[in-house]
Amino acid sequence: DDYSITDVGNSWYRLTMTFSTDGSSFSSESQRIGVSDGTTGITSGYFLITANGTDGFYVWGAQVEQRSSATAYTATTTAPIVKYQPVLQTAASGEARFDHDPVTGESKGLLIEEARTNLLDYSEDFSQSYWNKPNLDIVSNTIIAPDGTLTGTKVIATAVETYHQLDRFSAHPIGSSEFTASVFLKAGETTKVRFMLVPTTPNDFSNHSYANIDLSTGVILSTLRANASIKDVGNGWYRCTVTSTQVTSSSSTDVQVAFSFVNDAATSVNITGDGYSGFYIWGAQVEEASFPTSYIPTSGSTVTRAVDTVSIDSSNLSSFLQQGSGTIYTEFSAYNTSTTSVYAFELAKGNGSHVYLRQNTSSAFDSAVQFNGTSVAYRSILSGTVTNGTLNKTVVAYDENSHILAAEGTLSAEDTSVQVDEFTELWIGTSYGGGTHRINGHLNKLAYYPKRLPNATL
């Protein structure tokens, strides 16, 4: 039905063919790789040519898949391999993003994030002149990318002794503060790369930040002046992230992915490429923030992803809310900076009375019941630290005489002098009115019980 041929370097090509069947089984003899002179037809299922016993071609990496397009090659030995192929998807504006672990397929819940902008104009097309490519060969559309399309790029070091790096100058605007760069990388013949941010002017290595990455094992080998992470997104791809702890108010920033581990005091290290060895890249992103959010594709200009705002209004809330008392259980993972509290939920009446649960600025859990806009809140706090991105299990219970918080099996002190108003709105993963206190993570579960449950149950 369809076919393609893709140059994968070093005179090798990947040939693919997609075909339909009538639903019956077909034998292994149905898939053949034959030799033809380009003019002779097929007789009884075979090409008929006169061979000389010496001429031939090379073959490697055969694969048959029951799907509509080819994915990255999966090696087999004596039996077929059934492998989950993750696909990074996009959601339309206004559509809830229910997310899953790309490796296990497990549900992660509803993704709730603040607005962000990818400051790079071309996030996937590295053949554009927008990207600086000294001493590199760029082979576009050569491998299945994390979104399931054949848009992954191979970056190859040319066969000369010099420096080899893919970069983009002036990727960050003037006057901004901390920022984070991320990119999807996959090992090819090259397995170790450096992901780097260089401030102020190109190659100002006195203040640069980097992470040395092993793409064969999916680990960060070392860092300098950076917070770095690597996340397995399936099919051999990793999302690699570097947040600069050094670069602030920079007039320009060089985002680099380098073949060699660059010396701290030098602009580059010369290596000798072979003209075919390299690694794969897709989905580059730079955000003006201290942590990354989900990927934002661009194709010629910067793109801003709108804020996620989730709420239940009065007409829907009244169908199940029991006024005067209740218990709200949540499972959520959040990214909490040192200066911003994040709210798992806020049950409110206007901007006055409310019940909320938040992960406060000290990373502890904090819950309060506030009545009729008074300045005094009935508050329960559980001290301790919370790891960003980990699943937290929490529950808040309240009635006219009691307010208490529990997290991970630990109860807070109980306040027994509580007054409760009638609530009309439930804000989820953010504070009242869709404010700035989003969890920037996943809400795995929210359950409401129309009464104050006993402490032992909590």
Disulfide bonds with the S-S distance in Angstrom:
none
